[in-house]
Amino acid sequence: MAIFNYKYKIEDYKVKESHKFDKAKLSEYLSGKLEDFTSLGAVGQFNVGQSNPTFIIESGEGRRYVLRKKPPGDLLPSAHAIDREYRVQKALYETNVPVAKMYLYCEEESIIGTSFYVMEYLEGRVLEDTRLAGFNSEERTAIYDSMNKSLAALHNVNIEEVGLSNFGRPGSYFTRQIKRWSSQWELSKQHDMPEMPLLKDWLISNIPTSDETTIVHGDYRLGNLIYSLDEPKVIAVLDWELSTLGHPLADLGYNLMHHVQPINMYSGLKGLNLKDLGIPDIELYMKNYCKRTNRDSIDTTFYIVFSLYRNVAILEGVLARGRAGNASSSLAEERGALGPVLATLAWNIIKDNI
């Protein structure tokens, strides 16, 4: 569990050497652009997440902000789209979706080496452990229910009312996504995985006939949420890099991915007594989501397999960046090694359902 509040010193969050930037230039740029900001004091870096480096910055007056930027080095086309992160969170701020307040976006690379944005610093808890060790059954139930509620709130947003009707291409989401992540995997490939072309063919042949469009987060999971310090309630959804217009059940499938991963795998829940733990199983979580989004019960198999396939491509990118020395987390090699395991798991799920 990561806890963020003012009792933790920024100096405890060490900045990676490859991600350091000119503090004086940033201080000069922010002065006059942020309310009550006159100078930049301490800078720290969160060592979580595998994509865009994220920093805590503190003004000379002691006020904290969060700065998020692109990583250094050569980047894949369309990856690390922090401009889209900024836009979608700014648009959602007045809705029922919990997000941090956006302050400014800077596309001028000469300030800190890449484009970046600055947003609100929120005190809270990030719960990476899907099993929620240290919590009781009632707390686990409430934590998962708040995650479910926030996801449903996102998919219930009217895209036209928040000015996001052109945030992506409506329709044919899975066709386009399968093509995209197949390409990303080929560009980043670090392992030989014979299951990947098999998964691609199965997914193409089993795309659901229902075609609907909402805002989708793209990486909706427990570790990308900030919970209140005082109660099991989501106060902000983080990491919107992969957000776009798409099929909402892609988010649901991704959110349920840990349920099919065995307990000897990172964050896996399969094999645990979820009822005793207070964690909803796939069926209950799906039904609660359906109630909140006014839809009928659904078969989640395609959406979970698609999410595993996509995650393999993402993890190969994480591993490739780690080996190139420009990943945003020291865990890149460890996380990236999971790609072949997830590919095998996805193919086994298909074989079990044929």
N, C-alpha and C positions, 0 to 999 in steps of 0.2 A: 504494500500500500504506500503510495506517495501522498504526503500531506503538504499542502502549500499554505502557509500563513506568515505573518510578519515576525514570528519568533525564530524563523529560520533565516540565517544570514545568507545574503546573496553570494558571498565568498565561498560558501559550501558547494555551490553549483559551478564547478570548474568548466571553463571554456576550452574546447578542444583546440589544439594548435592550428589545425587546418581550417577552423571556422572563426578565428579571430579577425577583427576588423578595426578600422581607425575610429576610436571612440571620440576623438576631437571633431572629426567631420560629422559624425552622427549628432553630437551635442549641438554643433552649430546649426545643423539642418532642423532639428526638432525644436530649438529655441524659437518661440513665437508661433509655432504651429500647434503645439499642445498647450492646453490651458494650464496656467500656473507652472509652466516648465521653463526654467532659466538655464539649467546646465545638467549634463549627464554625470551621474555618480558611478555606482558600482554596476557591473554587468556579470550575469551568470548564465549558464546554459543548462537546459533540461536534458538529461541523458535518457530520454524515453522517445519512442517513435523511431521510424526507420527512414524517414523521407526528408521533410524540410526542417532544417535546424531551427530550434525555438529557444529564445533567450528571455531571461528576466532582466529588465533594465530599471534602474532606480534614478530618479531625479535628485538634484542637489537638495531639494526640499523633502526628500524621503518618500515620495510617492512612487509606487511601482506600476510598471506596464509590462506587457508581453510583446516581444518583437519576433516575427516569424519571417524567414527569408528562404530563398532558394539555396541549395547546396552549391559548393564550388565544383569546377570541373565540367567535362562534357556530359550533357544530359540528353536523355531520350526525347524524341519529339513529343510534344504535348504533355510531358511529365512536369511535376512540381509547379502546377498552375496556381500560384499564390494569389494572382489577381482574381481568379474565380472564387477562391476561398474567401477573400475579402468581400466580394460582391454578394455572395449568397448569405453570409452571416449578417451583413448590413441590412439586407432585404428582410431577413427573418426576425430581426430584433424586436419588432412590435407585434409578433405573432405569439402563439402558444408554445412555440419551439424554444427551449432554453438555449441561448447563445450569449457569448460575451459581446460587449459593445465595441464596435469598430471605431478607431480614431482617425487613422490616415493610411493611405497607400502611396508608396513611392516607387516609381518605375525607373528612376534615375540610378543606374548601376554604379556611378562614380562615388556615391556616398559610402557604401559599405561593401561594394563589389558585386552585388546582385540587387534586384528589386526586393522590396520588403513591405510589410505592413505592421502597424502598431495597434494593439487592442487592449481591452480592459484586463487587469490582473484580478483574478477571482480567488479568494481563499476557499479551499475545499480539499476533497480527497479524490484521488484517482485510484480505482480499485482494479488492478491488473489481474488479480487472482479470481478466475471464474468460479472457483469453489468457495470463495469467501471465507477462508479460514479466520477464526477469531470472532465471527459473528454468530448469533444464535439463529434458530430456524425462522422466527418471525422477521428478523432483520433481513435475512436473505430473501425471503418472499417479497418484502417491501422494496428491496434494492432492484430485484429483477422486474417487479411490476412498474417501478418508475422508469426503468429502461424501456419497457414495452410501451408505456404511455407516451414517452417522448418520441419514440419511433412513429407511433400512430399519429401524433400531432404533426409531425413533419409531412407525412403522406396525406394528411387532410388539408394542407395549405392550398389555397387557390393560387395557382401560379400567376395568373393574370393580375390579381389584386396586389401582389407583392412585386410586380414588375419583372418577373422572371420567365415570361412566356417565350423568350428567345435565349434562354440559358442552355439550351441543348436542342437536339432534333427530336421531335415527338415521333413515336412509333418505331417499330422494328428494332427495339432496344437490344434484345438478346442476339439477334443476327449481327448487329454492329459490334456488340461487346465481345462476342466469340471471335470475330475477326480481329478486333483490336488486341485482345490479350494473347491470341495465337501469335500475332506479329511481335508483341512485346517479349514473349517467351523466346522466340527465335533470335531476337536481337540481344537478349540478356543471357541466353542459355549457358549454364555452367555444368549441368548434369545431362547424361543421356537417359531419358525417361520414355520408354516405349509406350507407356499408357497415354501419354499426351495426345498423339494423333487419334488413338481410339476414343478418348474422351471427347475430342473435338467433333468427330464424326457422330457420336451418340447425341451430343448436345444439339448439333444442327438438325438431326432427325427427330428430335423430341421437343422442339420449341413450342411452348403452349400457344394455343390459338387465341387466347384472350390477349388483347393488346391495349394497355392503358398507360397513361403518362402522369407522373407526379414528379416532385423534386425527390431525388434519391441522394443519400449521403455517400454511399460507395464504400465506406469502411466503418459501418455502424457496429460497434462492439463495446463491451464493458470498459475496456482500457482507454477508450476515446471519449469517456464521459467524466465530468467533474461532479461529484456529489457534495452536498452541504456538509460542513464540519459537524453539524448538530443533529441532522436527521437523514434517513435514507432516501434522499430526494435529489434527482438530477438538477443541477443549476446551470450546466452548460454542456453542449455537445461540441467536441473538438475535432480538428483535423478534417477539413472539408475539401481537401485537394481533389478527390475523385468525384465530388458532387456534380450532378448534371440533371437533365430531365431524363427520366427512364421509368422502367417498370418497378413499382414499389416492392414487389415480392422478391426482387433481387436483394434488397436490403434485409428482408426477413430471413431469407435463406442464409445470407452471410452471418446474420446475428445468431442463427441456430447452428452454425458450423461446429462449434465446440461440443455440441451435444452428441455428435457422431464420432468425435475423436476419443480414442480410449484413454484411460487415466494415466497410462505411461507416456502419453504424448503431451506436449506443452498445452496447458489449459484444458485438457480433455475431460469430459464429464461422463462419457459412456462407461458403464460399469459401476457407477456410484448409486447409492440409494437416494435418489433425488427427493423423494417424498419426505423422508426423514430429515433431510438437510433443509427442506423448505424451498428448494429450487424447482421451478416448474419444468416438466418434461416437454418434449417437442409439441405434443398434442395440446397440452394446456396453454403453453405460451402462444401457440398459433391461434387457439380459440379466443384468448383474451385480446389478441391483436385484431382478430376479425370482428369482435364486438365493437371495438373502438373505431374501426374503419368501415363498419356497416357492410360486411361482405360475408359470403358463405364460407364454410369450412373448405380447406384446400389441401391438396397433396403437396408436401414440401420437397419431395425427392429431387425434382429437376432443379429447383432453386438452390438446394444445398450442394448438389454436384457441381452446378455452374460456379458457385462461390468457391468451392475447393479448387476447381480448375483455374479460376482467376487468381486465387491466392498463390498457387504454384508459380504463376507468371510473375506476380509481385515479389515473392520471395527470391526468385532467381535474379530479379533486379536489385534487391537488397544485397544479395551475395556478391553480385557483380560490382556494385558500388563499394562494398566493404573491401573487396580485393583490390580495387583501384585506389583505395585510401580516402574516399570522400563521402562515406556513409555518415549519417547523423547520429548513429548509435554504436557503441562498442560491442553490441550484441549482434551485429550484422552477420558474422560468420555462423554463429549458433542458430539464429533464426533461419538463415538462408539454407542451412543443411536440411530443413524440414520439407523442402520441395518434393523430393522423390517419395517421401513417406505419405504426403497428402495425395499425390497422384495415384499411388497404389490404393489408398483408402477410397478415393472417389470411384475407381474402377471396380473395387469390391462391392461398393454400395449398389452400383448398376447391376452387377452379376447377381446380387442377392434379390434384386427386384425384377429381374427378367422372368 
